[in-house]
Amino acid sequence: MSESKQIVFNKIQRPFIISGPCSAETEQQVLQTAKELKEIGGVNLFRAGIWKPRTRPDSFEGVGVIGLPWLQKVKEEYGFKVTTEVANARHVDLCMKHGIDVLWIGARSTVNPFVVQEIAEALKGTSIPVMVKNPINPDLALWIGAVERLQKVGLTNLAVIHRGFSNLSEKYYRNTPQWQIAIEFISHYPEIPIICDPSHICGRRDILFDVAQKAMDLGYLGLMIESHIDPDNAWSDSAQQIKPPKLNSFLHELVYRDTHADDAVIQNELVRLRDKIDQIDDAIIQLIVERMLIAKDIGVYKKAHNMTIFQAKRWAAILKRMHILAEKGGLSGDFITQYIKAIHDESIDQQERVMKDEN
């Protein structure tokens, strides 16, 4: 089968679907998964982990280099482009020699600038497409920094993968989505497509659909969803993988909305509504400015009467009142807590400046 052209992330159409097993386990498992994915259609890129960075040394850490020829067979027999994770220069070299079409840098690597730099140097002078997963911890700068290191060695065919962030208190997801961090990344790099990895966000099959749908609603380029011919007996991450037929029904149930509508009536209505939002935002900022001026006056008063800046009872009363108002307005408690805490922190800072002012 003749090979198609190289994948160019910012030229492909939504939805771009990446699927395949979490780990390449055996040649038969890899090829049978690819066969079933080919039969259902809709999958654009076949994935399989060859090297698996695991927390514990006795865990399955991937089959290693022997799995790369299996991915070559996937290309030859089923016409898929193939991708796998790389974590060092040796991995890059082996993948290039085995004709791997797309590479991805995993969350455990993105968190380490030394590792990313090593991978970037190994890729220098190539044009291979590279996907960068967000770091394990919710650090936007690390994610941006990883992309910048690749750009500095001349790589331009890049995409990022949102796979959620580690959170020890999280009980619903495997990795908390923290959608706002992904959205913030997009605001910095609107030209770099973003792909969602519901498998690693969810960690379980029953909630994959909702996360995938939200990603599509937010305009993500596509999805990376792990599939396996026998998920319950997978050698790694069995709870989050689905069978190819399930993936087929899953993809057909998703609603794919336009990221941009050219219709003049639609655009005019959006302009009108966005103008209203801009006016409200302007008013909010002005009210916050006025609030901070009052906070300074309070600081002056507290200083004159030798009072502490932080008043625990007052803060508790503010939180309680804000939560009541939030509930009445249909706002989430978490949102209002973050919002009012940011306002309160700035008020404290304003009062501290007053306290330090000797004039």
C-alpha atoms as a printed R data frame, in Angstrom:
    type eleno elety resid chain resno       x       y      z
1   ATOM     1    CA   MET     A     1   0.000   0.000  0.000
2   ATOM     2    CA   SER     A     2   1.482   3.372 -0.972
3   ATOM     3    CA   GLU     A     3   2.065   5.809  1.855
4   ATOM     4    CA   SER     A     4   0.063   9.004  2.063
5   ATOM     5    CA   LYS     A     5   1.643  12.344  2.753
6   ATOM     6    CA   GLN     A     6   2.961  13.331  6.148
7   ATOM     7    CA   ILE     A     7   0.432  14.449  8.734
8   ATOM     8    CA   VAL     A     8   0.401  18.246  9.075
9   ATOM     9    CA   PHE     A     9  -1.493  19.115 12.235
10  ATOM    10    CA   ASN     A    10  -2.680  22.600 11.326
11  ATOM    11    CA   LYS     A    11  -4.031  21.412  7.960
12  ATOM    12    CA   ILE     A    12  -6.128  18.429  8.996
13  ATOM    13    CA   GLN     A    13  -9.858  18.529  9.612
14  ATOM    14    CA   ARG     A    14 -11.759  17.823 12.805
15  ATOM    15    CA   PRO     A    15 -12.252  15.349 14.291
16  ATOM    16    CA   PHE     A    16  -8.745  13.869 14.213
17  ATOM    17    CA   ILE     A    17  -8.945  10.509 15.983
18  ATOM    18    CA   ILE     A    18  -5.963   8.689 17.459
19  ATOM    19    CA   SER     A    19  -6.561   5.209 18.818
20  ATOM    20    CA   GLY     A    20  -4.884   1.950 19.679
21  ATOM    21    CA   PRO     A    21  -3.778   0.102 22.807
22  ATOM    22    CA   CYS     A    22  -2.185   1.770 25.803
23  ATOM    23    CA   SER     A    23   0.703  -0.666 25.382
24  ATOM    24    CA   ALA     A    24   1.916  -2.893 22.598
25  ATOM    25    CA   GLU     A    25   1.840  -6.296 24.290
26  ATOM    26    CA   THR     A    26   2.196  -8.873 21.521
27  ATOM    27    CA   GLU     A    27   2.382  -8.708 17.753
28  ATOM    28    CA   GLN     A    28  -0.989 -10.450 17.468
29  ATOM    29    CA   GLN     A    29  -2.641  -8.001 19.876
30  ATOM    30    CA   VAL     A    30  -1.281  -4.972 18.002
31  ATOM    31    CA   LEU     A    31  -2.221  -6.250 14.542
32  ATOM    32    CA   GLN     A    32  -5.679  -7.458 15.593
33  ATOM    33    CA   THR     A    33  -6.436  -4.096 17.216
34  ATOM    34    CA   ALA     A    34  -5.302  -2.320 14.053
35  ATOM    35    CA   LYS     A    35  -7.433  -4.655 11.919
36  ATOM    36    CA   GLU     A    36 -10.568  -3.952 13.963
37  ATOM    37    CA   LEU     A    37  -9.910  -0.207 13.984
38  ATOM    38    CA   LYS     A    38  -9.499  -0.274 10.218
39  ATOM    39    CA   GLU     A    39 -12.821  -2.078  9.886
40  ATOM    40    CA   ILE     A    40 -14.757   0.499 11.916
41  ATOM    41    CA   GLY     A    41 -13.187   3.459 10.101
42  ATOM    42    CA   GLY     A    42 -12.806   6.977 11.447
43  ATOM    43    CA   VAL     A    43  -9.379   6.479 13.032
44  ATOM    44    CA   ASN     A    44  -6.646   8.701 11.570
45  ATOM    45    CA   LEU     A    45  -3.592   7.642 13.559
46  ATOM    46    CA   PHE     A    46  -2.730   4.348 15.287
47  ATOM    47    CA   ARG     A    47  -1.101   4.612 18.708
48  ATOM    48    CA   ALA     A    48   0.665   2.074 20.920
49  ATOM    49    CA   GLY     A    49   3.070   2.545 23.802
50  ATOM    50    CA   ILE     A    50   6.388   0.789 23.217
51  ATOM    51    CA   TRP     A    51   8.170   2.177 26.273
52  ATOM    52    CA   LYS     A    52   5.972   2.787 29.318
53  ATOM    53    CA   PRO     A    53   7.251   5.082 32.093
54  ATOM    54    CA   ARG     A    54   5.845   3.479 35.239
55  ATOM    55    CA   THR     A    55   5.883   4.630 38.851
56  ATOM    56    CA   ARG     A    56   7.026   1.262 40.239
57  ATOM    57    CA   PRO     A    57  10.001  -0.650 38.749
58  ATOM    58    CA   ASP     A    58   8.225  -4.021 38.786
59  ATOM    59    CA   SER     A    59   5.317  -2.739 36.672
60  ATOM    60    CA   PHE     A    60   5.077  -3.552 32.964
61  ATOM    61    CA   GLU     A    61   7.321  -0.979 31.287
62  ATOM    62    CA   GLY     A    62   6.591  -1.873 27.678
63  ATOM    63    CA   VAL     A    63   8.014  -4.447 25.292
64  ATOM    64    CA   GLY     A    64  10.657  -2.024 24.069
65  ATOM    65    CA   VAL     A    65  12.309  -2.027 20.677
66  ATOM    66    CA   ILE     A    66  10.865  -5.406 19.639
67  ATOM    67    CA   GLY     A    67   7.480  -3.695 19.326
68  ATOM    68    CA   LEU     A    68   8.595  -1.212 16.666
69  ATOM    69    CA   PRO     A    69   8.476  -3.769 13.809
70  ATOM    70    CA   TRP     A    70   4.888  -4.516 14.889
71  ATOM    71    CA   LEU     A    71   4.004  -0.883 14.203
72  ATOM    72    CA   GLN     A    72   5.743  -1.173 10.832
73  ATOM    73    CA   LYS     A    73   3.423  -4.093 10.038
74  ATOM    74    CA   VAL     A    74   0.415  -1.994 11.054
75  ATOM    75    CA   LYS     A    75   1.489   0.551  8.437
76  ATOM    76    CA   GLU     A    76   2.111  -2.079  5.762
77  ATOM    77    CA   GLU     A    77  -0.990  -4.206  6.312
78  ATOM    78    CA   TYR     A    78  -3.601  -1.596  7.261
79  ATOM    79    CA   GLY     A    79  -2.289   1.691  5.892
80  ATOM    80    CA   PHE     A    80  -2.312   3.523  9.215
81  ATOM    81    CA   LYS     A    81   0.106   6.232 10.185
82  ATOM    82    CA   VAL     A    82   1.562   5.192 13.557
83  ATOM    83    CA   THR     A    83   2.687   6.995 16.695
84  ATOM    84    CA   THR     A    84   4.383   6.126 19.966
85  ATOM    85    CA   GLU     A    85   5.845   7.888 22.992
86  ATOM    86    CA   VAL     A    86   9.521   8.803 23.243
87  ATOM    87    CA   ALA     A    87  11.318   9.703 26.459
88  ATOM    88    CA   ASN     A    88  14.957  10.067 25.420
89  ATOM    89    CA   ALA     A    89  17.279  10.456 22.432
90  ATOM    90    CA   ARG     A    90  17.667   6.695 21.969
91  ATOM    91    CA   HIS     A    91  13.902   6.289 21.626
92  ATOM    92    CA   VAL     A    92  13.875   9.030 18.978
93  ATOM    93    CA   ASP     A    93  16.673   7.376 17.019
94  ATOM    94    CA   LEU     A    94  14.997   3.953 17.079
95  ATOM    95    CA   CYS     A    95  11.620   5.389 16.026
96  ATOM    96    CA   MET     A    96  13.170   7.270 13.117
97  ATOM    97    CA   LYS     A    97  14.933   4.098 11.950
98  ATOM    98    CA   HIS     A    98  11.658   2.142 12.100
99  ATOM    99    CA   GLY     A    99   9.617   4.713 10.186
100 ATOM   100    CA   ILE     A   100   7.346   5.860 13.016
101 ATOM   101    CA   ASP     A   101   5.264   8.687 11.540
102 ATOM   102    CA   VAL     A   102   4.445  10.791 14.604
103 ATOM   103    CA   LEU     A   103   6.040  10.983 18.049
104 ATOM   104    CA   TRP     A   104   4.587  12.144 21.320
105 ATOM   105    CA   ILE     A   105   6.264  13.371 24.486
106 ATOM   106    CA   GLY     A   106   4.498  12.074 27.577
107 ATOM   107    CA   ALA     A   107   3.407  13.913 30.706
108 ATOM   108    CA   ARG     A   108   6.245  12.485 32.794
109 ATOM   109    CA   SER     A   109   8.754  13.824 30.266
110 ATOM   110    CA   THR     A   110   7.141  17.233 29.718
111 ATOM   111    CA   VAL     A   111   7.598  17.937 33.411
112 ATOM   112    CA   ASN     A   112  11.395  17.652 33.017
113 ATOM   113    CA   PRO     A   113  13.079  20.353 30.865
114 ATOM   114    CA   PHE     A   114  16.301  18.304 30.673
115 ATOM   115    CA   VAL     A   115  14.430  15.385 29.103
116 ATOM   116    CA   VAL     A   116  12.556  17.632 26.675
117 ATOM   117    CA   GLN     A   117  15.802  19.324 25.639
118 ATOM   118    CA   GLU     A   118  17.431  15.940 24.990
119 ATOM   119    CA   ILE     A   119  14.507  14.898 22.806
120 ATOM   120    CA   ALA     A   120  14.539  18.258 21.007
121 ATOM   121    CA   GLU     A   121  18.248  17.950 20.208
122 ATOM   122    CA   ALA     A   122  17.696  14.422 18.891
123 ATOM   123    CA   LEU     A   123  14.927  15.746 16.602
124 ATOM   124    CA   LYS     A   124  16.915  18.695 15.301
125 ATOM   125    CA   GLY     A   125  17.043  18.709 11.516
126 ATOM   126    CA   THR     A   126  13.954  16.513 11.124
127 ATOM   127    CA   SER     A   127  10.415  17.456 10.142
128 ATOM   128    CA   ILE     A   128   8.586  14.689 11.971
129 ATOM   129    CA   PRO     A   129   5.262  15.689 13.598
130 ATOM   130    CA   VAL     A   130   5.440  15.818 17.394
131 ATOM   131    CA   MET     A   131   2.681  15.931 20.013
132 ATOM   132    CA   VAL     A   132   3.378  17.242 23.523
133 ATOM   133    CA   LYS     A   133   1.262  16.076 26.436
134 ATOM   134    CA   ASN     A   134   0.681  18.476 29.307
135 ATOM   135    CA   PRO     A   135   2.945  17.912 32.337
136 ATOM   136    CA   ILE     A   136   1.619  15.812 35.197
137 ATOM   137    CA   ASN     A   137   1.407  18.815 37.500
138 ATOM   138    CA   PRO     A   138  -0.738  21.835 36.570
139 ATOM   139    CA   ASP     A   139   2.125  24.046 35.388
140 ATOM   140    CA   LEU     A   140   1.325  25.955 32.197
141 ATOM   141    CA   ALA     A   141   4.890  27.300 31.946
142 ATOM   142    CA   LEU     A   142   6.317  23.766 31.707
143 ATOM   143    CA   TRP     A   143   3.906  22.909 28.894
144 ATOM   144    CA   ILE     A   144   4.739  26.095 27.002
145 ATOM   145    CA   GLY     A   145   8.443  25.600 27.687
146 ATOM   146    CA   ALA     A   146   8.392  22.114 26.175
147 ATOM   147    CA   VAL     A   147   6.835  23.469 22.989
148 ATOM   148    CA   GLU     A   148   9.354  26.313 22.860
149 ATOM   149    CA   ARG     A   149  12.293  23.895 23.151
150 ATOM   150    CA   LEU     A   150  11.007  21.992 20.125
151 ATOM   151    CA   GLN     A   151  10.420  25.199 18.188
152 ATOM   152    CA   LYS     A   152  13.942  26.425 18.934
153 ATOM   153    CA   VAL     A   153  15.461  23.412 17.133
154 ATOM   154    CA   GLY     A   154  13.296  24.108 14.086
155 ATOM   155    CA   LEU     A   155  10.267  21.863 14.611
156 ATOM   156    CA   THR     A   156   7.070  23.469 13.379
157 ATOM   157    CA   ASN     A   157   4.642  20.561 12.887
158 ATOM   158    CA   LEU     A   158   3.431  20.426 16.473
159 ATOM   159    CA   ALA     A   159   0.277  19.610 18.413
160 ATOM   160    CA   VAL     A   160  -0.408  19.351 22.136
161 ATOM   161    CA   ILE     A   161  -2.377  16.760 24.065
162 ATOM   162    CA   HIS     A   162  -4.513  17.621 27.077
163 ATOM   163    CA   ARG     A   163  -4.508  14.535 29.328
164 ATOM   164    CA   GLY     A   164  -5.397  16.120 32.661
165 ATOM   165    CA   PHE     A   165  -3.361  16.926 35.763
166 ATOM   166    CA   SER     A   166  -2.454  14.961 38.870
167 ATOM   167    CA   ASN     A   167  -4.467  15.895 41.942
168 ATOM   168    CA   LEU     A   168  -4.200  13.818 45.116
169 ATOM   169    CA   SER     A   169  -7.646  14.895 46.294
170 ATOM   170    CA   GLU     A   170  -9.352  13.962 42.995
171 ATOM   171    CA   LYS     A   171 -11.912  11.169 43.367
172 ATOM   172    CA   TYR     A   172 -13.911  11.326 40.123
173 ATOM   173    CA   TYR     A   173 -11.222  11.551 37.438
174 ATOM   174    CA   ARG     A   174  -7.887   9.822 37.186
175 ATOM   175    CA   ASN     A   175  -6.367  13.190 36.274
176 ATOM   176    CA   THR     A   176  -8.339  16.384 36.859
177 ATOM   177    CA   PRO     A   177  -9.092  18.043 33.487
178 ATOM   178    CA   GLN     A   178  -8.541  21.637 34.645
179 ATOM   179    CA   TRP     A   179  -9.901  22.834 31.296
180 ATOM   180    CA   GLN     A   180  -8.895  26.409 32.064
181 ATOM   181    CA   ILE     A   181  -5.191  25.513 31.797
182 ATOM   182    CA   ALA     A   182  -5.697  24.004 28.348
183 ATOM   183    CA   ILE     A   183  -7.707  27.050 27.292
184 ATOM   184    CA   GLU     A   184  -4.913  29.297 28.567
185 ATOM   185    CA   PHE     A   185  -2.421  27.323 26.465
186 ATOM   186    CA   ILE     A   186  -4.607  27.867 23.394
187 ATOM   187    CA   SER     A   187  -4.654  31.607 24.100
188 ATOM   188    CA   HIS     A   188  -0.836  31.616 24.003
189 ATOM   189    CA   TYR     A   189  -0.560  29.391 20.925
190 ATOM   190    CA   PRO     A   190  -3.793  29.552 18.899
191 ATOM   191    CA   GLU     A   191  -1.966  28.169 15.858
192 ATOM   192    CA   ILE     A   192  -1.027  24.905 17.622
193 ATOM   193    CA   PRO     A   193  -3.864  22.336 17.520
194 ATOM   194    CA   ILE     A   194  -4.939  20.711 20.772
195 ATOM   195    CA   ILE     A   195  -6.051  17.096 21.147
196 ATOM   196    CA   CYS     A   196  -7.856  15.678 24.178
197 ATOM   197    CA   ASP     A   197  -6.895  12.376 25.806
198 ATOM   198    CA   PRO     A   198 -10.092  11.339 27.643
199 ATOM   199    CA   SER     A   199  -8.572   7.954 28.511
200 ATOM   200    CA   HIS     A   200  -5.977   9.438 30.858
201 ATOM   201    CA   ILE     A   201  -8.274  12.153 32.171
202 ATOM   202    CA   CYS     A   202 -10.968   9.637 33.110
203 ATOM   203    CA   GLY     A   203  -9.057   6.493 33.979
204 ATOM   204    CA   ARG     A   204 -12.283   4.543 33.486
205 ATOM   205    CA   ARG     A   205 -14.574   3.742 30.580
206 ATOM   206    CA   ASP     A   206 -17.918   4.918 31.918
207 ATOM   207    CA   ILE     A   207 -17.161   8.664 31.789
208 ATOM   208    CA   LEU     A   208 -15.085   8.828 28.585
209 ATOM   209    CA   PHE     A   209 -17.938  10.114 26.464
210 ATOM   210    CA   ASP     A   210 -18.717  13.209 28.531
211 ATOM   211    CA   VAL     A   211 -15.085  14.348 28.542
212 ATOM   212    CA   ALA     A   212 -14.728  13.686 24.817
213 ATOM   213    CA   GLN     A   213 -17.887  15.652 24.068
214 ATOM   214    CA   LYS     A   214 -16.723  18.615 26.128
215 ATOM   215    CA   ALA     A   215 -13.417  18.638 24.244
216 ATOM   216    CA   MET     A   216 -15.281  18.680 20.949
217 ATOM   217    CA   ASP     A   217 -17.548  21.461 22.216
218 ATOM   218    CA   LEU     A   218 -14.448  23.490 23.094
219 ATOM   219    CA   GLY     A   219 -13.161  23.179 19.534
220 ATOM   220    CA   TYR     A   220 -10.332  20.678 20.090
221 ATOM   221    CA   LEU     A   221  -8.833  19.202 16.931
222 ATOM   222    CA   GLY     A   222  -9.478  15.660 18.021
223 ATOM   223    CA   LEU     A   223  -9.235  12.842 20.547
224 ATOM   224    CA   MET     A   224  -6.728  10.220 21.641
225 ATOM   225    CA   ILE     A   225  -8.751   7.278 22.926
226 ATOM   226    CA   GLU     A   226  -7.158   3.997 23.939
227 ATOM   227    CA   SER     A   227  -8.650   0.846 22.407
228 ATOM   228    CA   HIS     A   228  -7.825  -2.810 22.970
229 ATOM   229    CA   ILE     A   229  -9.228  -6.096 21.703
230 ATOM   230    CA   ASP     A   230  -9.481  -7.383 25.304
231 ATOM   231    CA   PRO     A   231  -9.424  -4.346 27.633
232 ATOM   232    CA   ASP     A   232 -10.114  -6.227 30.865
233 ATOM   233    CA   ASN     A   233  -6.929  -8.248 30.391
234 ATOM   234    CA   ALA     A   234  -4.723  -5.427 29.137
235 ATOM   235    CA   TRP     A   235  -1.225  -5.329 30.609
236 ATOM   236    CA   SER     A   236  -1.560  -1.642 31.505
237 ATOM   237    CA   ASP     A   237  -4.426   0.784 32.209
238 ATOM   238    CA   SER     A   238  -7.113  -1.826 31.576
239 ATOM   239    CA   ALA     A   239  -9.952   0.209 33.121
240 ATOM   240    CA   GLN     A   240  -9.699   3.091 30.639
241 ATOM   241    CA   GLN     A   241  -9.487   1.169 27.345
242 ATOM   242    CA   ILE     A   242 -12.430   0.236 25.137
243 ATOM   243    CA   LYS     A   243 -12.955  -2.310 22.362
244 ATOM   244    CA   PRO     A   244 -12.900  -1.019 18.747
245 ATOM   245    CA   PRO     A   245 -16.658  -1.673 18.211
246 ATOM   246    CA   LYS     A   246 -17.395   0.421 21.309
247 ATOM   247    CA   LEU     A   247 -15.157   3.162 19.931
248 ATOM   248    CA   ASN     A   248 -17.159   3.038 16.699
249 ATOM   249    CA   SER     A   249 -20.484   3.695 18.457
250 ATOM   250    CA   PHE     A   250 -18.776   6.249 20.683
251 ATOM   251    CA   LEU     A   251 -17.512   8.285 17.719
252 ATOM   252    CA   HIS     A   252 -20.902   8.191 16.004
253 ATOM   253    CA   GLU     A   253 -22.690   9.434 19.123
254 ATOM   254    CA   LEU     A   254 -20.441  12.461 19.553
255 ATOM   255    CA   VAL     A   255 -21.760  15.799 18.293
256 ATOM   256    CA   TYR     A   256 -19.214  17.688 16.188
257 ATOM   257    CA   ARG     A   257 -19.911  21.405 16.081
258 ATOM   258    CA   ASP     A   258 -18.401  23.981 13.756
259 ATOM   259    CA   THR     A   259 -15.521  25.945 15.240
260 ATOM   260    CA   HIS     A   260 -16.437  28.905 13.045
261 ATOM   261    CA   ALA     A   261 -19.583  29.816 11.146
262 ATOM   262    CA   ASP     A   262 -19.336  32.029  8.062
263 ATOM   263    CA   ASP     A   263 -23.033  32.880  8.008
264 ATOM   264    CA   ALA     A   264 -23.381  36.678  8.371
265 ATOM   265    CA   VAL     A   265 -26.501  36.464 10.571
266 ATOM   266    CA   ILE     A   266 -24.746  34.105 12.998
267 ATOM   267    CA   GLN     A   267 -21.635  36.275 13.106
268 ATOM   268    CA   ASN     A   268 -23.649  39.449 13.703
269 ATOM   269    CA   GLU     A   269 -25.514  37.850 16.609
270 ATOM   270    CA   LEU     A   270 -22.242  36.650 18.136
271 ATOM   271    CA   VAL     A   271 -20.787  40.145 17.816
272 ATOM   272    CA   ARG     A   272 -23.837  41.580 19.572
273 ATOM   273    CA   LEU     A   273 -23.663  39.091 22.446
274 ATOM   274    CA   ARG     A   274 -19.890  39.423 22.821
275 ATOM   275    CA   ASP     A   275 -20.237  43.186 22.935
276 ATOM   276    CA   LYS     A   276 -22.589  42.747 25.907
277 ATOM   277    CA   ILE     A   277 -20.020  40.547 27.633
278 ATOM   278    CA   ASP     A   278 -17.290  43.139 26.988
279 ATOM   279    CA   GLN     A   279 -19.451  45.835 28.566
280 ATOM   280    CA   ILE     A   280 -20.104  43.677 31.630
281 ATOM   281    CA   ASP     A   281 -16.394  42.815 31.920
282 ATOM   282    CA   ASP     A   282 -15.500  46.506 31.777
283 ATOM   283    CA   ALA     A   283 -18.001  47.209 34.538
284 ATOM   284    CA   ILE     A   284 -16.644  44.351 36.674
285 ATOM   285    CA   ILE     A   285 -13.086  45.685 36.397
286 ATOM   286    CA   GLN     A   286 -14.223  49.173 37.345
287 ATOM   287    CA   LEU     A   287 -16.063  47.812 40.391
288 ATOM   288    CA   ILE     A   288 -12.984  45.847 41.434
289 ATOM   289    CA   VAL     A   289 -10.884  49.021 41.158
290 ATOM   290    CA   GLU     A   290 -13.373  50.815 43.382
291 ATOM   291    CA   ARG     A   291 -13.353  47.905 45.830
292 ATOM   292    CA   MET     A   292  -9.559  48.091 46.119
293 ATOM   293    CA   LEU     A   293  -9.707  51.816 46.840
294 ATOM   294    CA   ILE     A   294 -12.041  51.037 49.748
295 ATOM   295    CA   ALA     A   295  -9.684  48.236 50.855
296 ATOM   296    CA   LYS     A   296  -6.879  50.820 51.022
297 ATOM   297    CA   ASP     A   297  -9.079  53.083 53.176
298 ATOM   298    CA   ILE     A   298  -9.712  50.116 55.478
299 ATOM   299    CA   GLY     A   299  -5.958  49.545 55.625
300 ATOM   300    CA   VAL     A   300  -5.400  53.138 56.673
301 ATOM   301    CA   TYR     A   301  -8.042  52.777 59.403
302 ATOM   302    CA   LYS     A   302  -6.591  49.480 60.680
303 ATOM   303    CA   LYS     A   303  -3.114  50.961 60.766
304 ATOM   304    CA   ALA     A   304  -4.307  53.969 62.731
305 ATOM   305    CA   HIS     A   305  -5.986  51.697 65.277
306 ATOM   306    CA   ASN     A   306  -3.191  49.074 65.369
307 ATOM   307    CA   MET     A   307  -5.404  46.291 63.979
308 ATOM   308    CA   THR     A   308  -4.361  43.150 62.096
309 ATOM   309    CA   ILE     A   309  -4.993  43.033 58.364
310 ATOM   310    CA   PHE     A   310  -6.636  39.619 58.251
311 ATOM   311    CA   GLN     A   311  -9.921  39.278 60.115
312 ATOM   312    CA   ALA     A   312 -10.919  35.590 60.206
313 ATOM   313    CA   LYS     A   313 -14.564  36.139 61.194
314 ATOM   314    CA   ARG     A   314 -15.044  38.742 58.474
315 ATOM   315    CA   TRP     A   315 -13.521  36.405 55.853
316 ATOM   316    CA   ALA     A   316 -15.757  33.510 56.945
317 ATOM   317    CA   ALA     A   317 -18.817  35.766 56.700
318 ATOM   318    CA   ILE     A   318 -17.828  36.899 53.189
319 ATOM   319    CA   LEU     A   319 -17.429  33.300 52.016
320 ATOM   320    CA   LYS     A   320 -20.773  32.265 53.479
321 ATOM   321    CA   ARG     A   321 -22.605  35.194 51.879
322 ATOM   322    CA   MET     A   322 -20.932  34.634 48.499
323 ATOM   323    CA   HIS     A   323 -21.855  30.935 48.500
324 ATOM   324    CA   ILE     A   324 -25.486  31.787 49.185
325 ATOM   325    CA   LEU     A   325 -25.497  34.277 46.305
326 ATOM   326    CA   ALA     A   326 -23.700  31.791 44.039
327 ATOM   327    CA   GLU     A   327 -26.246  29.068 44.758
328 ATOM   328    CA   LYS     A   328 -29.121  31.434 44.011
329 ATOM   329    CA   GLY     A   329 -27.498  32.430 40.740
330 ATOM   330    CA   GLY     A   330 -26.718  28.864 39.656
331 ATOM   331    CA   LEU     A   331 -22.952  29.261 40.034
332 ATOM   332    CA   SER     A   332 -20.678  26.523 41.366
333 ATOM   333    CA   GLY     A   333 -19.276  26.834 44.866
334 ATOM   334    CA   ASP     A   334 -15.752  26.069 43.636
335 ATOM   335    CA   PHE     A   335 -15.906  28.907 41.118
336 ATOM   336    CA   ILE     A   336 -17.127  31.498 43.595
337 ATOM   337    CA   THR     A   337 -14.532  30.401 46.172
338 ATOM   338    CA   GLN     A   338 -11.703  30.873 43.661
339 ATOM   339    CA   TYR     A   339 -13.142  34.176 42.487
340 ATOM   340    CA   ILE     A   340 -13.715  35.772 45.881
341 ATOM   341    CA   LYS     A   341 -10.404  34.387 47.216
342 ATOM   342    CA   ALA     A   342  -8.538  36.150 44.391
343 ATOM   343    CA   ILE     A   343 -10.371  39.390 45.213
344 ATOM   344    CA   HIS     A   344  -9.689  38.954 48.932
345 ATOM   345    CA   ASP     A   345  -5.987  38.193 48.356
346 ATOM   346    CA   GLU     A   346  -5.597  41.385 46.333
347 ATOM   347    CA   SER     A   347  -7.388  43.343 49.078
348 ATOM   348    CA   ILE     A   348  -4.944  41.947 51.635
349 ATOM   349    CA   ASP     A   349  -2.026  42.961 49.384
350 ATOM   350    CA   GLN     A   350  -3.426  46.481 49.087
351 ATOM   351    CA   GLN     A   351  -3.739  46.776 52.863
352 ATOM   352    CA   GLU     A   352  -0.218  45.406 53.397
353 ATOM   353    CA   ARG     A   353   1.143  48.179 51.162
354 ATOM   354    CA   VAL     A   354  -0.689  50.702 53.304
355 ATOM   355    CA   MET     A   355   0.738  49.156 56.493
356 ATOM   356    CA   LYS     A   356   4.284  49.368 55.089
357 ATOM   357    CA   ASP     A   357   3.865  52.960 54.010
358 ATOM   358    CA   GLU     A   358   5.470  55.099 56.716
359 ATOM   359    CA   ASN     A   359   4.201  58.391 55.287
